[in-house]
Amino acid sequence: MSFSPLYTPPTGADRDLSTLSNYLEIRTTHIDLVWAIDWTAKTFGGSAALAFEAVTDVDEVVLDTSYLSVEAVDIDGAKGDWNLDERIDVMGQALRVKLPKTLKKGETTQIKVTYSTTKDCTAVGWLNPVQTKSGKYPYLYSQAQAIHGRSMLPCQDTPAMKATYSSRVTSTLPVLMSALRKSPAPDQELELGKSIEYVYDQPVAIPSYLIAIASGEVIYKAFPDMEGRNWRTGVWTEPLTMKEAYWEFEEDTAKQVACAEDLTSAYRFGVYDFLILPDSFPYGGMENCCLTFATPTLLAHDRSLVDVIAHEISHSWFGNSIGCASWSHFWLNEGWTTYLERLIIGKLHGEPARNLSYIIGKVGLIESLKSYEKTPRFQSLIAGYKEHEDPDEGYSQVPYEKGSNFLLYLERTVGGLEHFLPYMKDYVKTFTNTSITTEQWREHLFDYFGKQKDSETYLKQLDKVDWDAWLHGTGVKLPVELEYDDSLSKLCLELAARWDKARTDNDLTQFSKKDMAEFSSEQVCVFLDKLGEYEPFRPATVRALDELYDLNKSHNAEIKLRFYKVALISGPEYCDSAAKWVETKGRMKFCRPIFRLLNVQDHDLAIKTFKAHANFYHPIARKMIAKDLGVEL
């Protein structure tokens, strides 16, 4: 792919401050992993052979590592000269490999590191059999975003660097990775407990945070092929979860991939499978290439949460293909992905449904913006991380929701979808397989519209955009308050207003189960979100709300989260119920706000619940909950 001088790789001024590697001097082109899983020690080890190409003349290779036990380093087959620097908190230790001779620009080399992970690995969650559905076998899964890949393998752990990878992993339980399985076949019946080598290949260059592994008692079932498409989809789960998981997603997944493909470009990864993980997974989904990791909280028994998969599918273009050059520009991943997710919703369910998704997302955005009032730089789209600062600290709804609203605003600025969709396709075509900065994105935006018919009109409108406010502005409001189609939210807000009014006249007889009989799950969420904006209700009112609409019995985790938010600020009545619920909710979207509310309402219960179940949570979630509660791990 050729670029005009307008599109150049990020320079030293845009260096990713979360990596210790010298990735601007030498780049990884391929990684070959050979691992064996030790279920007893809860580690895996072997080797990582990394191929490099010099970007400039270079004398050493510096790699990111964290809590790795390094045994040996070979350079082009010969014993290498290496050492580990002192640890720098969350950044880990730099592995410095002295090259035998200066590598000239364009020259290549291969470095093989023999090593093992350790019990302190921050990327991998290890589950005991009792934490799985059958209770028979252990389970492991990784979560490498943002900078935890370095605790699985030595690498240039930055989103700016993309490389292909292959792997051979030996385990007594089935192994899944974010790549194409070469052997054994996905649907082949395997003897659990027997040591088998699993072979994978990822021919598309991806950043280190997308290298992923899971292993446990899992089975596969493919969704029906979609005519005319050069890819397949399917679901992996524990056997006892397969029936409900397959039913939940069989109607929508292939349609969503096809819709995203039609809106952007051909799907590049060949396979779009997803894995329903055990309950401790800390995110709604993780867009690992070829194999999205998904939370079991999506199994709502009514297909109401399948659009989370649409979000992860959209990452196949934004994040996995066009990535941010550093975590400060993370909104280029999540803002674009959320925008495409909602385009898919609009195409499949209508424009009002697309707008409803923005309305729901706006609530989470305001909560996140308020939570960063003491660190306002995380309210900005360009977060501005400091040297050696953990990107997890700035993880919130800001890049997702502020970013997608910004793109919606630009869509309207240039005259609507008929003008913006062709631009989006050109953006994808121009930058696929690169990692870019916000400035590169903006330069392309102006360059594209500057080449169109009526370019003067387009550019005049874009010049009116307050770029500084959108990209660097702080505060708890959007720079421009956007209006959304409220045809699906109006009844929800009217019902919430009636409940708010009832607090003063204490008349609950006006409400009935029919109030929400025709509401979708999304509309119930809008109703509860609005209740959460009012002054706290009396405990008796919350109890009546629950008894009337069966909110605490809901299988939909999004509804239950919002109900507990309303209930836990009214009094202690629902504390025990919420604490019991959060014991099995590893997704940070659910466990962190519930623990924070419990901490206010019943501090002792919050601490007791967390300490009793701390090992259930993934290391990332465990760290963040402990920080929320002020607990030392």
Secondary structure as the mmCIF struct_conf table of DSSP 4:
data_model
#
loop_
_struct_conf.conf_type_id
_struct_conf.id
_struct_conf.beg_label_comp_id
_struct_conf.beg_label_asym_id
_struct_conf.beg_label_seq_id
_struct_conf.end_label_comp_id
_struct_conf.end_label_asym_id
_struct_conf.end_label_seq_id
TURN_TY1_P TURN_TY1_P1 PRO A 5 LEU A 6
BEND BEND1 TYR A 7 TYR A 7
HELX_RH_3T_P HELX_RH_3T_P1 GLY A 12 ASP A 14
TURN_TY1_P TURN_TY1_P2 LEU A 17 SER A 18
BEND BEND2 SER A 21 SER A 21
TURN_TY1_P TURN_TY1_P3 TYR A 23 GLU A 25
STRN STRN1 ILE A 26 ASP A 38
TURN_TY1_P TURN_TY1_P4 TRP A 39 LYS A 42
STRN STRN2 THR A 43 ALA A 54
BEND BEND3 VAL A 55 THR A 56
STRN STRN3 VAL A 58 THR A 65
BEND BEND4 SER A 66 TYR A 67
STRN STRN4 LEU A 68 ILE A 75
TURN_TY1_P TURN_TY1_P5 ASP A 76 GLY A 77
STRN STRN5 ALA A 78 LYS A 79
STRN STRN6 ASP A 81 LEU A 84
HELX_LH_PP_P HELX_LH_PP_P1 ASP A 85 ARG A 87
STRN STRN7 ILE A 88 ILE A 88
HELX_RH_3T_P HELX_RH_3T_P2 ASP A 89 MET A 91
STRN STRN8 GLY A 92 GLY A 92
STRN STRN9 GLN A 93 LEU A 103
HELX_LH_PP_P HELX_LH_PP_P2 LYS A 104 LYS A 104
TURN_TY1_P TURN_TY1_P6 LYS A 105 GLY A 106
STRN STRN10 THR A 108 THR A 117
TURN_TY1_P TURN_TY1_P7 LYS A 119 ASP A 120
BEND BEND5 THR A 122 ALA A 123
STRN STRN11 VAL A 124 LEU A 127
HELX_RH_3T_P HELX_RH_3T_P3 PRO A 129 GLN A 131
BEND BEND6 THR A 132 TYR A 137
STRN STRN12 TYR A 139 SER A 142
TURN_TY1_P TURN_TY1_P8 GLN A 145 HIS A 148
HELX_RH_3T_P HELX_RH_3T_P4 GLY A 149 SER A 151
TURN_TY1_P TURN_TY1_P9 MET A 152 MET A 152
BEND BEND7 LEU A 153 LEU A 153
STRN STRN13 CYS A 155 CYS A 155
BEND BEND8 THR A 158 THR A 158
TURN_TY1_P TURN_TY1_P10 PRO A 159 ALA A 160
STRN STRN14 ALA A 163 SER A 171
BEND BEND9 THR A 172 LEU A 173
STRN STRN15 VAL A 175 MET A 177
BEND BEND10 SER A 178 ALA A 179
STRN STRN16 LEU A 180 SER A 183
BEND BEND11 PRO A 184 PRO A 184
TURN_TY1_P TURN_TY1_P11 PRO A 186 ASP A 187
TURN_TY1_P TURN_TY1_P12 LEU A 192 GLY A 193
BEND BEND12 LYS A 194 LYS A 194
STRN STRN17 ILE A 196 ILE A 206
HELX_RH_3T_P HELX_RH_3T_P5 SER A 208 LEU A 210
STRN STRN18 ILE A 213 SER A 215
BEND BEND13 GLY A 216 GLU A 217
STRN STRN19 ILE A 219 ALA A 222
HELX_LH_PP_P HELX_LH_PP_P3 PHE A 223 MET A 226
TURN_TY1_P TURN_TY1_P13 GLU A 227 GLY A 228
BEND BEND14 ASN A 230 ASN A 230
STRN STRN20 ARG A 232 THR A 237
HELX_RH_3T_P HELX_RH_3T_P6 PRO A 239 THR A 241
HELX_RH_AL_P HELX_RH_AL_P1 MET A 242 PHE A 249
TURN_TY1_P TURN_TY1_P14 GLU A 250 ASP A 252
HELX_RH_AL_P HELX_RH_AL_P2 THR A 253 LEU A 263
BEND BEND15 THR A 264 THR A 264
BEND BEND16 PHE A 269 GLY A 270
STRN STRN21 VAL A 271 ILE A 276
TURN_TY1_P TURN_TY1_P15 ASP A 279 SER A 280
BEND BEND17 TYR A 283 GLY A 284
STRN STRN22 GLY A 285 MET A 286
TURN_TY1_P TURN_TY1_P16 CYS A 289 CYS A 290
STRN STRN23 LEU A 291 ALA A 294
HELX_RH_3T_P HELX_RH_3T_P7 PRO A 296 LEU A 298
BEND BEND18 HIS A 301 ARG A 303
TURN_TY1_P TURN_TY1_P17 SER A 304 VAL A 306
HELX_RH_AL_P HELX_RH_AL_P3 ASP A 307 SER A 314
TURN_TY1_P TURN_TY1_P18 HIS A 315 TRP A 317
STRN STRN24 PHE A 318 PHE A 318
TURN_TY1_P TURN_TY1_P19 GLY A 319 SER A 321
STRN STRN25 ILE A 322 CYS A 324
BEND BEND19 ALA A 325 SER A 326
HELX_RH_3T_P HELX_RH_3T_P8 TRP A 327 HIS A 329
TURN_TY1_P TURN_TY1_P20 PHE A 330 PHE A 330
HELX_RH_AL_P HELX_RH_AL_P4 TRP A 331 HIS A 349
HELX_RH_AL_P HELX_RH_AL_P5 GLU A 351 SER A 371
TURN_TY1_P TURN_TY1_P21 TYR A 372 LYS A 374
BEND BEND20 THR A 375 THR A 375
HELX_RH_3T_P HELX_RH_3T_P9 PRO A 376 GLN A 379
BEND BEND21 SER A 380 ILE A 382
HELX_LH_PP_P HELX_LH_PP_P4 TYR A 385 LYS A 386
TURN_TY1_P TURN_TY1_P22 GLU A 387 HIS A 388
HELX_RH_3T_P HELX_RH_3T_P10 PRO A 391 GLY A 394
BEND BEND22 SER A 396 GLN A 397
HELX_RH_PI_P HELX_RH_PI_P1 VAL A 398 LYS A 402
HELX_RH_AL_P HELX_RH_AL_P6 GLY A 403 THR A 413
TURN_TY1_P TURN_TY1_P23 VAL A 414 GLY A 415
BEND BEND23 GLY A 416 GLY A 416
HELX_RH_AL_P HELX_RH_AL_P7 LEU A 417 PHE A 431
TURN_TY1_P TURN_TY1_P24 THR A 432 ASN A 433
STRN STRN26 THR A 434 ILE A 436
HELX_RH_AL_P HELX_RH_AL_P8 THR A 438 GLY A 450
TURN_TY1_P TURN_TY1_P25 LYS A 451 LYS A 451
BEND BEND24 GLN A 452 GLN A 452
TURN_TY1_P TURN_TY1_P26 LYS A 453 ASP A 454
HELX_RH_AL_P HELX_RH_AL_P9 SER A 455 ASP A 463
TURN_TY1_P TURN_TY1_P27 LYS A 464 LYS A 464
BEND BEND25 VAL A 465 VAL A 465
HELX_RH_AL_P HELX_RH_AL_P10 TRP A 467 HIS A 472
BEND BEND26 GLY A 475 LYS A 477
BEND BEND27 PRO A 479 VAL A 480
TURN_TY1_P TURN_TY1_P28 SER A 487 SER A 489
HELX_RH_AL_P HELX_RH_AL_P11 LYS A 490 ASP A 505
TURN_TY1_P TURN_TY1_P29 THR A 509 GLN A 510
HELX_RH_3T_P HELX_RH_3T_P11 LYS A 513 MET A 516
TURN_TY1_P TURN_TY1_P30 ALA A 517 GLU A 518
HELX_RH_AL_P HELX_RH_AL_P12 SER A 521 LEU A 531
TURN_TY1_P TURN_TY1_P31 GLY A 532 GLU A 533
BEND BEND28 TYR A 534 TYR A 534
HELX_LH_PP_P HELX_LH_PP_P5 GLU A 535 ARG A 538
HELX_RH_AL_P HELX_RH_AL_P13 PRO A 539 TYR A 549
TURN_TY1_P TURN_TY1_P32 ASP A 550 ASP A 550
HELX_RH_3T_P HELX_RH_3T_P12 LEU A 551 LYS A 553
BEND BEND29 HIS A 555 HIS A 555
HELX_RH_AL_P HELX_RH_AL_P14 ALA A 557 LEU A 568
TURN_TY1_P TURN_TY1_P33 ILE A 569 SER A 570
BEND BEND30 PRO A 572 PRO A 572
TURN_TY1_P TURN_TY1_P34 GLU A 573 TYR A 574
HELX_RH_AL_P HELX_RH_AL_P15 CYS A 575 VAL A 582
TURN_TY1_P TURN_TY1_P35 GLU A 583 THR A 584
HELX_RH_AL_P HELX_RH_AL_P16 MET A 588 GLN A 601
HELX_RH_AL_P HELX_RH_AL_P17 HIS A 603 HIS A 613
HELX_RH_3T_P HELX_RH_3T_P13 ALA A 614 PHE A 616
BEND BEND31 TYR A 617 TYR A 617
HELX_RH_AL_P HELX_RH_AL_P18 PRO A 619 LEU A 629
TURN_TY1_P TURN_TY1_P36 GLY A 630 GLY A 630
#
